[in-house]
């Protein structure tokens, strides 16, 4: 009989390579927020997938931040570096046919003695598959990867092969969580992430990066969750954009978030949302600690 395996698997890569989509597909449920905009992931998200022979504890790390330099992004970079160092295996995600300086910077932050599986994502978008082989051959020169697996997080292609490769690298040991558990995060965490996702989906290109969310109160009254949240922005002009004319934009954001929360929590949600201004909050270490960035 094959020994049971269990271990932590960090999913690393530059922003917007599809790390969160890959996590959601591997776990089988949406637990990480997804946006076409880069640098959406800020908080480390854990997803648990258990098979008869293995328990995978996936950790979706923030993408390495090069776009802005401030206290927030230094904290995100620290999370990404420490996460890649402390896990059992790293899945390093790149986009098919695209490998640049940012990818190299992320790879360089993974310790040399760490076991790394390269996942070449978005192969479904490659029109000429013959271009994949020379691309993979070039990446083989970047590092001695434990394995290289072309995948499609969106379509699920080759994900069973990716899981098998990772399983063989994990240590033998008992499961760390119940077999039916999907994450170690609580509902409060997901309330923050869902509201943040709507900011990315419904606001302009730059503004979501200047916003964050704090849950001020989370109470369960039977099947009703009563949630009070604050959206923090840096300037009065940003507050006006989030609220919108006669509060229309904030209503759209709140309504979309409440719908997703009710679906995830399987119950009714009252969601009260306020928008507050804190100048240069991304450089305020005290507020960042309250927001969970440590």
Backbone bond lengths (Angstrom), bond angles and torsions (degrees), N, CA, C in turn:
res aa  C-N    CA-C-N  psi(-1)  N-CA   C-N-CA  omega(-1)  CA-C   N-CA-C  phi
1 X - - - 1.463 - - 1.525 109.48 -
2 X 1.338 116.15 134.15 1.457 121.28 -179.30 1.519 110.73 -70.91
3 X 1.328 116.07 135.58 1.465 120.51 -179.79 1.524 110.65 -69.32
4 X 1.333 115.99 142.75 1.464 121.56 179.03 1.521 109.04 -72.24
5 X 1.324 115.38 143.42 1.461 121.36 179.18 1.523 110.60 -120.98
6 X 1.323 115.72 150.62 1.468 121.36 177.48 1.516 108.57 -154.39
7 X 1.342 116.53 135.57 1.456 119.01 178.42 1.513 112.24 -172.40
8 X 1.326 114.62 171.46 1.461 121.45 -179.24 1.524 109.98 -94.63
9 X 1.328 114.40 139.38 1.460 121.49 -176.96 1.528 108.30 -129.19
10 X 1.321 117.48 107.45 1.462 120.73 178.21 1.520 109.73 -80.10
11 X 1.322 116.58 138.45 1.465 122.09 174.56 1.519 106.65 -107.38
12 X 1.326 116.35 109.44 1.460 122.09 -172.81 1.521 110.43 -119.61
13 X 1.319 114.96 161.12 1.462 120.28 178.27 1.507 109.76 157.96
14 X 1.309 115.60 168.06 1.467 118.21 176.62 1.535 109.00 -68.81
15 X 1.326 117.07 164.95 1.468 119.39 179.79 1.532 112.43 -57.98
16 X 1.332 114.55 144.11 1.464 123.11 171.06 1.523 114.56 70.87
17 X 1.336 116.86 28.34 1.468 119.37 173.47 1.527 111.52 -92.11
18 X 1.339 116.84 -5.29 1.463 120.21 179.34 1.511 113.46 99.39
19 X 1.331 117.72 23.15 1.469 120.88 -178.10 1.527 111.70 -62.48
20 X 1.333 117.04 -46.29 1.463 120.26 -178.20 1.522 111.51 -66.89
21 X 1.330 116.49 -39.23 1.468 119.98 176.51 1.518 110.81 -62.70
22 X 1.336 116.19 -38.40 1.464 120.60 178.33 1.522 110.49 -65.04
23 X 1.325 117.34 -44.34 1.462 120.48 177.79 1.522 110.89 -58.38
24 X 1.326 116.73 -49.03 1.461 120.43 -178.66 1.527 111.48 -59.27
25 X 1.323 117.08 -40.69 1.462 120.86 -177.93 1.527 110.61 -70.35
26 X 1.328 117.23 -38.94 1.461 120.44 -179.71 1.518 111.62 -67.21
27 X 1.333 116.66 -39.19 1.460 121.40 -178.56 1.525 111.04 -78.03
28 X 1.342 115.96 -30.35 1.454 120.08 179.54 1.509 114.07 93.79
29 X 1.321 116.78 9.78 1.470 121.32 178.01 1.514 108.75 -156.52
30 X 1.331 116.29 149.72 1.457 119.84 -179.79 1.522 110.34 -74.73
31 X 1.329 115.76 110.25 1.464 120.08 175.48 1.528 111.30 -123.44
32 X 1.325 116.99 -10.60 1.465 120.93 176.58 1.517 108.45 -116.88
33 X 1.332 116.86 136.90 1.451 119.68 -178.32 1.521 109.39 -71.64
34 X 1.332 115.13 148.37 1.455 121.34 -174.80 1.522 108.85 -128.45
35 X 1.319 115.93 136.53 1.456 121.48 176.68 1.511 107.97 -149.74
36 X 1.358 117.94 146.75 1.466 118.92 174.78 1.516 112.71 -69.36
37 X 1.332 117.32 -11.55 1.464 120.67 178.61 1.520 110.18 -82.90
38 X 1.313 115.85 142.22 1.457 121.00 -178.26 1.520 110.86 -68.21
39 X 1.348 115.63 159.61 1.459 123.26 172.35 1.526 113.11 62.96
40 X 1.338 116.70 33.53 1.459 119.86 178.42 1.526 111.39 -71.67
41 X 1.332 116.91 -41.73 1.464 120.45 -177.96 1.516 110.91 -73.78
42 X 1.347 116.39 123.86 1.458 121.13 176.73 1.517 111.62 -118.95
43 X 1.318 116.60 -34.17 1.463 120.51 -178.77 1.525 109.63 -106.43
44 X 1.307 115.99 138.61 1.459 120.57 179.60 1.528 109.89 -61.65
45 X 1.327 116.56 125.77 1.460 122.93 -177.92 1.523 108.98 -111.21
46 X 1.318 117.61 130.65 1.457 122.44 -179.86 1.526 110.57 -108.12
47 X 1.322 115.82 129.51 1.460 122.02 175.82 1.515 110.27 -123.21
48 X 1.323 117.52 136.24 1.464 122.34 -175.14 1.527 109.42 -115.25
49 X 1.320 115.76 129.26 1.465 121.25 177.93 1.524 108.28 -130.65
50 X 1.320 116.03 123.39 1.461 120.96 -175.46 1.524 110.71 -118.79
51 X 1.326 115.59 130.37 1.464 123.25 175.43 1.531 107.75 -116.51
52 X 1.316 118.78 173.83 1.468 119.58 177.73 1.532 113.93 -59.97
53 X 1.333 117.43 -21.32 1.469 119.98 -175.80 1.521 114.67 -114.22
54 X 1.346 117.12 -8.27 1.465 117.66 -173.01 1.525 111.60 -159.57
55 X 1.341 116.05 148.75 1.469 121.58 168.97 1.526 107.87 -118.65
56 X 1.319 114.40 118.17 1.461 121.84 178.28 1.527 108.51 -96.40
57 X 1.307 117.95 125.54 1.457 122.12 174.74 1.527 106.51 -109.23
58 X 1.334 115.01 93.31 1.459 120.88 -176.72 1.526 110.69 -82.41
59 X 1.328 115.20 140.52 1.460 121.14 177.89 1.524 107.97 -125.62
60 X 1.340 116.34 113.67 1.464 121.93 178.76 1.522 107.79 -85.19
61 X 1.328 116.81 108.38 1.462 121.37 -176.82 1.529 110.67 -85.11
62 X 1.343 117.03 150.95 1.471 118.94 172.67 1.520 110.02 -59.54
63 X 1.328 116.01 144.71 1.463 119.13 174.84 1.517 109.95 -66.92
64 X 1.323 116.96 143.10 1.459 120.74 -179.42 1.522 109.65 -61.98
65 X 1.326 116.17 127.25 1.457 122.42 -170.07 1.531 111.85 -92.63
66 X 1.325 116.61 121.02 1.460 121.22 174.73 1.530 111.54 -124.21
67 X 1.324 116.37 -6.88 1.462 120.23 -172.51 1.527 112.31 -73.61
68 X 1.315 117.58 -42.76 1.465 122.27 179.23 1.522 108.25 -132.01
69 X 1.324 116.42 149.95 1.459 121.21 178.23 1.523 108.34 -114.23
70 X 1.326 117.13 110.39 1.460 121.69 177.42 1.527 107.86 -158.81
71 X 1.331 115.93 -178.29 1.457 120.40 -177.21 1.525 110.76 -61.84
72 X 1.342 117.38 -40.58 1.468 121.18 179.54 1.518 110.85 -58.63
73 X 1.312 117.39 -51.13 1.458 119.69 -175.55 1.523 112.18 -68.94
74 X 1.324 117.75 -30.88 1.462 119.05 173.95 1.530 110.06 -65.15
75 X 1.340 116.93 -37.72 1.466 120.55 177.46 1.526 110.66 -66.03
76 X 1.341 117.77 -39.90 1.460 121.50 178.78 1.531 110.83 -65.32
77 X 1.319 115.74 -42.32 1.462 119.15 178.22 1.525 111.20 -62.98
78 X 1.333 116.29 -37.59 1.462 120.19 179.07 1.530 110.01 -65.24
79 X 1.358 116.94 -42.22 1.468 120.80 176.77 1.526 110.76 -58.38
80 X 1.332 115.67 -45.86 1.458 120.00 -177.10 1.524 111.13 -64.47
81 X 1.333 116.67 -42.76 1.465 120.59 -178.72 1.516 111.74 -67.04
82 X 1.332 116.50 -46.47 1.461 120.48 -178.74 1.528 111.21 -66.34
83 X 1.331 116.41 -38.20 1.463 119.80 179.97 1.522 112.33 -63.81
84 X 1.333 116.10 -40.82 1.462 120.17 179.26 1.528 111.33 -69.10
85 X 1.318 116.83 -28.00 1.469 120.84 -179.15 1.527 112.12 -78.90
86 X 1.329 116.79 -37.82 1.464 120.67 -168.27 1.525 114.78 -90.57
87 X 1.324 119.00 -7.28 1.461 120.69 -176.52 1.534 110.79 -87.57
88 X 1.331 115.55 174.82 1.463 120.53 177.92 1.525 112.35 -81.92
89 X 1.325 115.90 -37.94 1.467 121.89 -178.46 1.524 108.00 -143.12
90 X 1.323 116.45 148.07 1.463 121.48 174.23 1.522 109.25 -113.85
91 X 1.336 116.53 129.99 1.463 120.75 165.50 1.523 106.27 -95.34
92 X 1.318 116.85 112.84 1.456 122.16 179.75 1.525 108.01 -96.00
93 X 1.331 116.27 116.76 1.463 121.59 -172.28 1.527 110.28 -101.51
94 X 1.328 115.74 128.27 1.465 121.46 172.25 1.520 108.18 -127.68
95 X 1.330 115.59 160.88 1.463 120.27 174.79 1.522 109.28 -85.01
96 X 1.307 115.16 139.22 1.459 119.87 177.76 1.523 110.76 -56.52
97 X 1.326 115.62 130.66 1.470 125.12 177.67 1.522 113.26 69.07
98 X 1.338 116.64 12.91 1.462 118.91 178.75 1.531 109.57 -136.69
99 X 1.299 115.59 111.41 1.464 121.38 176.46 1.520 107.13 -143.98
100 X 1.344 115.39 117.44 1.455 119.63 -175.45 1.510 112.75 -132.47
101 X 1.314 114.72 -162.52 1.463 121.70 -176.23 1.522 111.95 -59.72
102 X 1.349 116.82 -42.88 1.470 119.77 -178.94 1.524 111.42 -62.65
103 X 1.329 116.70 -40.31 1.465 120.08 177.54 1.528 109.99 -61.31
104 X 1.317 115.53 -44.97 1.452 120.39 179.82 1.515 112.92 -61.85
105 X 1.341 117.08 -36.13 1.459 121.08 178.63 1.523 111.10 -65.38
106 X 1.333 116.56 -40.10 1.466 120.14 178.38 1.523 110.13 -66.41
107 X 1.323 116.41 -46.35 1.465 120.66 -179.08 1.531 110.73 -60.33
108 X 1.313 116.73 -37.56 1.463 120.73 -178.77 1.523 112.25 -66.56
109 X 1.318 117.44 -23.02 1.457 121.39 -179.99 1.528 112.86 -83.11
110 X 1.316 117.61 -10.06 1.461 121.02 176.28 1.520 107.98 -84.76
111 X 1.336 118.73 124.90 1.471 120.78 -176.84 1.529 112.59 -53.00
112 X 1.313 115.69 145.65 1.465 121.32 -176.61 1.528 112.56 -61.41
113 X 1.343 116.64 -30.26 1.460 119.45 -177.65 1.525 113.45 -88.86
114 X 1.344 117.14 2.78 1.459 120.89 179.32 1.529 109.83 -80.95
115 X 1.349 116.01 141.66 1.463 120.34 176.55 1.531 108.90 -81.51
116 X 1.317 115.99 125.27 1.466 121.96 -173.37 1.522 110.30 -125.15
117 X 1.316 115.75 126.70 1.461 122.27 172.12 1.519 107.99 -103.39
118 X 1.303 117.22 125.30 1.464 121.60 179.85 1.523 109.55 -88.55
119 X 1.337 116.38 120.73 1.462 121.72 175.01 1.528 108.30 -106.11
120 X 1.313 115.88 112.34 1.470 120.84 178.04 1.517 106.95 -89.24
121 X 1.323 116.21 101.53 1.468 122.40 -170.28 1.535 111.82 -91.04
122 X 1.316 114.66 165.23 1.459 124.28 175.30 1.533 112.03 67.32
123 X 1.342 116.80 33.96 1.463 119.11 178.78 1.523 111.38 -68.16
124 X 1.327 116.37 -18.26 1.467 120.03 178.03 1.525 111.54 -68.32
125 X 1.333 116.98 -17.17 1.466 120.97 -179.33 1.524 112.51 -93.29
126 X 1.333 116.50 -3.51 1.464 120.47 -179.50 1.528 109.40 -84.10
127 X 1.317 116.58 119.26 1.464 120.44 -177.66 1.529 111.80 -75.95
128 X 1.327 115.96 -41.12 1.463 120.48 -179.51 1.524 108.90 -109.17
129 X 1.346 117.11 100.66 1.461 121.10 -175.71 1.531 112.35 -64.70
130 X 1.340 117.30 -19.55 1.460 120.15 179.42 1.526 111.81 -65.62
131 X 1.339 115.96 -17.88 1.464 119.55 179.59 1.529 112.00 -78.14
132 X 1.326 116.65 -16.24 1.463 119.82 -176.78 1.526 112.42 -68.27
133 X 1.329 117.27 -40.41 1.457 120.28 -174.87 1.530 112.56 -61.49
134 X 1.337 120.09 -50.41 1.476 118.47 177.76 1.530 112.68 -64.47
135 X 1.332 116.53 -30.36 1.473 119.83 176.84 1.529 109.89 -64.86
136 X 1.321 116.97 -46.05 1.466 121.23 179.21 1.526 110.70 -65.27
137 X 1.320 116.99 -39.66 1.460 120.38 178.36 1.527 111.33 -61.78
138 X 1.326 116.21 -36.15 1.474 119.90 177.51 1.523 110.73 -67.25
139 X 1.347 116.61 -39.62 1.460 119.89 -178.71 1.533 111.55 -69.80
140 X 1.326 117.64 -27.98 1.458 120.47 178.34 1.527 111.95 -60.93
141 X 1.327 116.76 -22.04 1.456 121.08 -179.99 1.530 111.94 -83.51
142 X 1.347 116.56 -12.59 1.465 120.20 -178.17 1.523 112.01 -77.25
143 X 1.354 115.81 -30.99 1.465 119.77 -175.23 1.530 109.13 -168.44
144 X 1.322 116.08 156.60 1.469 120.20 174.96 1.524 108.70 -83.33
145 X 1.346 116.13 82.79 1.457 121.13 -179.13 1.526 109.99 -69.83
146 X 1.341 116.14 145.39 1.457 120.87 175.66 1.522 110.75 -64.96
147 X 1.333 116.05 -31.67 1.463 121.92 177.36 1.523 108.06 -166.97
148 X 1.311 116.04 158.67 1.463 122.38 174.70 1.521 107.42 -126.90
149 X 1.342 116.16 123.93 1.467 120.72 -176.25 1.532 109.45 -129.01
150 X 1.331 119.02 113.92 1.466 120.99 172.69 1.526 109.21 -71.56
151 X 1.333 117.82 131.48 1.461 120.94 -176.07 1.528 111.14 -140.21
152 X 1.308 114.29 166.67 1.460 122.08 168.05 1.518 107.49 -128.81
153 X 1.329 116.30 106.26 1.465 119.72 178.99 1.523 110.49 -64.42
154 X 1.317 116.49 -35.20 1.470 120.03 -178.51 1.518 111.71 -68.73
155 X 1.317 116.55 -43.93 1.462 120.13 -176.72 1.517 115.02 -95.08
156 X 1.345 116.45 -12.30 1.458 120.35 179.92 1.513 114.56 84.16
157 X 1.308 117.50 7.67 1.462 120.32 -176.26 1.528 111.66 -67.11
158 X 1.307 116.63 132.30 1.466 125.62 176.64 1.530 114.26 65.34
159 X 1.316 118.80 11.97 1.461 119.49 178.31 1.527 112.34 -68.39
160 X 1.350 120.67 -36.47 1.473 119.08 173.93 1.530 112.03 -59.29
161 X 1.338 116.93 -38.01 1.461 120.66 177.65 1.529 110.63 -65.90
162 X 1.321 116.75 -39.77 1.467 120.71 177.77 1.524 110.59 -62.77
163 X 1.324 117.12 -44.49 1.466 120.88 179.18 1.535 111.18 -61.86
164 X 1.320 116.91 -41.17 1.468 119.79 -178.79 1.526 110.74 -63.93
165 X 1.314 116.81 -42.36 1.459 120.92 179.11 1.525 110.47 -61.74
166 X 1.338 116.24 -45.69 1.456 120.59 -178.96 1.527 110.96 -66.49
167 X 1.331 116.88 -42.52 1.471 120.95 -179.72 1.522 111.26 -55.21
168 X 1.317 117.06 -42.95 1.461 120.90 -177.76 1.523 112.31 -64.98
169 X 1.343 117.28 -18.93 1.460 121.37 -178.94 1.531 113.14 -94.77
170 X 1.334 116.98 -11.38 1.467 120.48 -176.92 1.530 111.06 -82.72
171 X 1.329 116.39 153.19 1.467 119.46 -178.73 1.525 112.28 -73.46
172 X 1.322 115.04 153.01 1.462 121.02 173.79 1.519 108.73 -72.82
173 X 1.347 116.33 133.23 1.450 120.29 179.60 1.503 111.24 171.46
174 X 1.342 117.24 167.09 1.463 121.26 -178.05 1.519 111.87 -74.09
175 X 1.327 116.26 161.34 1.459 121.56 176.98 1.522 110.74 -62.32
176 X 1.315 116.08 143.05 1.464 121.43 179.61 1.527 112.06 -90.41
177 X 1.350 116.39 -18.55 1.461 121.43 -176.86 1.527 109.17 -135.04
178 X 1.343 117.54 160.00 1.466 120.35 173.25 1.524 111.01 -56.91
179 X 1.301 117.02 148.84 1.465 121.80 -173.30 1.526 113.12 -61.80
180 X 1.343 117.47 -27.64 1.465 120.19 -177.37 1.521 113.13 -94.61
181 X 1.330 118.49 4.19 1.465 120.88 -178.94 1.521 109.75 -83.86
182 X 1.349 116.46 134.24 1.459 121.26 -176.12 1.515 113.55 -102.64
183 X 1.325 118.34 -19.63 1.461 121.24 -177.67 1.517 109.57 -160.54
184 X 1.327 116.18 160.80 1.463 120.17 175.60 1.523 111.41 -99.96
185 X 1.333 116.92 5.30 1.461 121.33 -179.72 1.525 110.58 -89.39
186 X 1.354 116.01 151.58 1.463 120.46 -179.77 1.527 110.97 -95.90
187 X 1.321 115.70 176.01 1.463 120.75 -176.60 1.524 111.58 -64.62
188 X 1.303 117.57 -32.58 1.469 121.43 178.07 1.533 109.98 -58.96
189 X 1.332 116.27 -43.65 1.458 121.46 178.24 1.530 110.50 -59.27
190 X 1.340 116.45 -46.30 1.452 119.75 -176.72 1.531 112.02 -71.21
191 X 1.323 117.59 -27.47 1.459 119.88 175.20 1.527 109.99 -62.64
192 X 1.328 116.45 -42.68 1.464 121.27 176.52 1.525 110.39 -61.42
193 X 1.318 116.66 -49.21 1.460 120.88 -174.89 1.524 112.23 -65.76
194 X 1.323 117.26 -38.62 1.470 120.07 179.18 1.524 110.50 -65.18
195 X 1.327 116.53 -42.80 1.460 119.41 179.58 1.532 110.33 -65.98
196 X 1.326 117.27 -38.57 1.458 120.46 176.50 1.528 111.02 -63.43
197 X 1.327 116.68 -39.29 1.456 119.71 179.80 1.526 110.81 -59.50
198 X 1.331 116.48 -40.38 1.470 119.47 -179.02 1.526 111.30 -68.34
199 X 1.333 117.24 -31.00 1.463 119.73 175.37 1.528 109.70 -63.03
200 X 1.326 116.58 -42.05 1.465 120.09 179.04 1.528 111.18 -68.48
201 X 1.316 117.02 -36.64 1.463 119.99 -175.92 1.524 112.74 -76.04
202 X 1.329 117.07 -33.11 1.460 120.08 -168.70 1.524 114.90 -109.55
203 X 1.328 117.52 -8.40 1.460 119.73 179.07 1.524 110.81 -106.20
204 X 1.323 116.18 176.24 1.458 121.68 -176.44 1.508 112.96 -69.92
205 X 1.310 115.75 -174.59 1.461 122.09 -172.31 1.519 112.98 -65.19
206 X 1.326 117.79 -44.52 1.459 121.07 -172.73 1.523 113.82 -93.06
207 X 1.327 118.03 -35.77 1.461 121.47 -168.26 1.535 114.46 -56.46
208 X 1.346 120.23 -41.76 1.468 118.12 -177.94 1.526 113.79 -56.84
209 X 1.340 117.23 -27.38 1.467 119.73 179.72 1.522 111.65 -72.29
210 X 1.318 116.22 -17.00 1.466 120.94 179.81 1.521 111.10 -100.34
211 X 1.322 117.15 7.90 1.473 122.49 -178.86 1.528 110.52 -117.33
212 X 1.321 114.60 154.81 1.460 119.81 166.82 1.521 108.47 -152.93
213 X 1.332 115.93 173.17 1.459 121.40 -171.99 1.514 110.31 -128.12
214 X 1.315 116.10 137.50 1.470 122.25 173.32 1.525 108.46 -126.64
215 X 1.318 117.21 135.32 1.458 121.98 174.79 1.527 107.86 -89.20
216 X 1.311 116.23 116.95 1.466 121.08 -178.79 1.522 111.65 -85.57
217 X 1.338 116.33 -31.68 1.465 120.78 -178.47 1.520 109.15 -153.45
218 X 1.343 115.81 136.57 1.467 121.29 177.86 1.520 107.28 -139.87
219 X 1.338 116.16 106.22 1.461 121.05 -176.27 1.525 110.26 -124.17
220 X 1.315 115.96 138.82 1.461 121.76 175.61 1.517 109.33 -103.33
221 X 1.328 116.24 123.51 1.466 122.59 177.59 1.521 107.16 -122.53
222 X 1.332 115.66 89.00 1.456 119.33 -173.24 1.518 109.02 68.74
223 X 1.322 117.36 -124.05 1.462 121.53 178.11 1.519 112.32 -92.71
224 X 1.324 116.88 3.42 1.462 121.64 179.33 1.526 110.59 -96.58
225 X 1.339 116.95 129.65 1.451 121.80 169.35 1.526 108.09 -99.85
226 X 1.310 116.28 124.98 1.463 121.45 178.09 1.530 107.19 -106.79
227 X 1.324 115.27 109.53 1.464 121.10 -171.58 1.526 110.39 -118.96
228 X 1.321 115.79 130.27 1.465 122.15 174.64 1.527 107.10 -115.65
229 X 1.334 116.46 126.84 1.462 120.29 -174.95 1.524 111.25 -132.73
230 X 1.326 115.27 153.57 1.460 122.46 175.82 1.517 109.32 -120.34
231 X 1.330 115.49 131.40 1.460 121.40 170.00 1.522 107.50 -97.68
232 X 1.312 117.09 118.58 1.460 121.67 179.00 1.527 110.26 -93.47
233 X 1.341 115.32 132.64 1.468 121.45 173.82 1.518 108.12 -128.98
234 X 1.329 116.36 172.93 1.463 120.09 -174.30 1.527 114.02 -97.79
235 X 1.330 117.38 -22.86 1.471 118.89 -175.23 1.527 110.42 -139.94
236 X 1.328 115.64 157.41 1.469 121.33 177.86 1.524 111.18 -60.36
237 X 1.336 116.73 -35.57 1.467 120.05 179.89 1.532 110.86 -64.22
238 X 1.344 116.78 -34.95 1.460 120.66 177.25 1.520 110.80 -70.41
239 X 1.315 116.40 -38.23 1.461 120.31 177.42 1.522 110.37 -59.31
240 X 1.330 115.89 -42.77 1.463 120.04 -179.78 1.528 111.39 -62.61
241 X 1.331 117.01 -37.42 1.464 120.47 179.81 1.530 110.75 -68.26
242 X 1.339 116.72 -43.19 1.470 119.84 -179.60 1.524 110.76 -63.90
243 X 1.321 116.83 -40.00 1.469 120.45 -179.35 1.527 110.82 -73.22
244 X 1.341 116.75 -43.46 1.452 120.80 179.17 1.520 112.82 78.38
245 X 1.313 116.48 174.74 1.459 122.20 -179.77 1.524 110.17 -63.25
246 X 1.323 115.48 122.12 1.463 122.51 179.91 1.535 112.59 54.37
247 X 1.343 115.23 29.22 1.464 119.63 176.48 1.514 114.94 78.60
248 X 1.341 117.44 11.20 1.463 120.69 -172.87 1.530 112.48 -65.85
249 X 1.346 116.78 -41.54 1.460 118.96 -177.58 1.527 111.73 -67.36
250 X 1.327 116.02 -44.12 1.463 119.75 179.11 1.526 110.74 -62.98
251 X 1.314 116.70 -35.11 1.463 120.58 177.77 1.526 110.07 -64.97
252 X 1.340 117.44 -42.16 1.468 120.90 178.09 1.526 111.01 -61.96
253 X 1.324 115.84 -45.37 1.463 120.86 -179.13 1.525 110.23 -62.08
254 X 1.325 116.06 -48.20 1.463 121.24 -177.02 1.529 111.36 -65.18
255 X 1.330 116.13 -42.23 1.461 120.28 -178.43 1.523 111.20 -65.00
256 X 1.331 116.54 -43.44 1.469 119.93 179.23 1.526 110.84 -64.89
257 X 1.334 116.53 -40.30 1.467 120.48 179.16 1.521 110.51 -65.94
258 X 1.317 117.38 -43.51 1.468 121.01 -179.12 1.531 110.74 -61.55
259 X 1.321 117.32 -40.75 1.466 120.94 179.09 1.524 111.10 -59.80
260 X 1.336 116.38 -45.64 1.471 119.97 179.79 1.526 111.60 -68.07
261 X 1.320 117.11 -37.56 1.473 120.36 178.38 1.523 110.68 -63.63
262 X 1.324 116.91 -43.09 1.466 119.81 -179.80 1.524 110.88 -63.65
263 X 1.315 116.09 -36.25 1.466 120.03 178.05 1.532 110.71 -67.56
264 X 1.330 116.28 -43.63 1.461 120.07 -178.10 1.522 111.94 -72.47
265 X 1.347 117.06 -41.74 1.466 121.05 -175.65 1.525 112.49 -85.87
266 X 1.342 116.38 -9.33 1.465 121.80 179.46 1.529 111.17 56.35
267 X 1.326 115.67 50.02 1.458 120.89 178.40 1.523 110.36 -174.66
268 X 1.304 117.07 170.49 1.457 122.17 -179.85 1.529 111.13 -71.08
269 X 1.330 115.43 146.81 1.462 121.66 179.79 1.519 109.58 -131.07
270 X 1.331 115.77 128.33 1.470 120.62 165.35 1.517 106.09 -98.39
271 X 1.329 116.99 124.24 1.456 121.02 -177.12 1.523 110.09 -123.77
272 X 1.300 115.84 113.81 1.459 121.50 174.74 1.523 108.96 -105.45
273 X 1.326 116.72 126.28 1.464 120.77 -175.51 1.517 110.59 -126.56
274 X 1.332 115.85 130.62 1.453 122.08 175.42 1.526 109.08 -119.06
275 X 1.330 116.19 153.94 1.460 121.40 177.21 1.525 108.24 -114.94
276 X 1.334 116.42 126.00 1.464 121.64 -178.57 1.520 110.14 -127.18
277 X 1.334 114.43 152.25 1.459 121.41 -177.91 1.521 109.91 -104.48
278 X 1.322 116.37 129.54 1.458 122.90 171.76 1.522 106.25 -135.28
279 X 1.313 116.92 106.34 1.455 121.50 -174.59 1.529 110.60 -57.33
280 X 1.343 114.56 129.62 1.466 121.62 177.50 1.526 112.59 51.97
281 X 1.345 116.69 45.26 1.464 119.89 -178.27 1.528 112.14 -61.79
282 X 1.339 117.26 -26.57 1.462 119.52 -179.59 1.526 112.09 -67.28
283 X 1.343 116.68 -11.87 1.455 120.87 176.41 1.510 113.11 -110.02
284 X 1.339 117.19 7.17 1.460 122.16 -177.93 1.528 109.28 -96.93
285 X 1.328 116.84 100.96 1.462 121.41 -174.80 1.524 112.00 -60.40
286 X 1.338 117.16 -36.05 1.471 120.45 -177.86 1.526 110.84 -67.00
287 X 1.333 117.19 -46.40 1.462 120.42 179.36 1.531 110.57 -67.25
288 X 1.318 117.04 -38.53 1.460 119.66 178.75 1.524 111.06 -61.40
289 X 1.325 117.15 -36.46 1.462 120.14 177.26 1.520 110.36 -65.22
290 X 1.347 117.05 -39.45 1.467 120.55 177.78 1.534 110.62 -65.08
291 X 1.337 116.12 -31.21 1.458 120.52 -179.24 1.534 112.38 -82.45
292 X 1.339 115.75 -2.37 1.454 119.20 173.22 1.504 115.63 97.71
293 X 1.341 117.97 17.23 1.455 119.92 -179.24 1.520 113.33 -95.17
294 X 1.336 117.89 -4.18 1.455 121.08 172.80 1.508 114.66 67.15
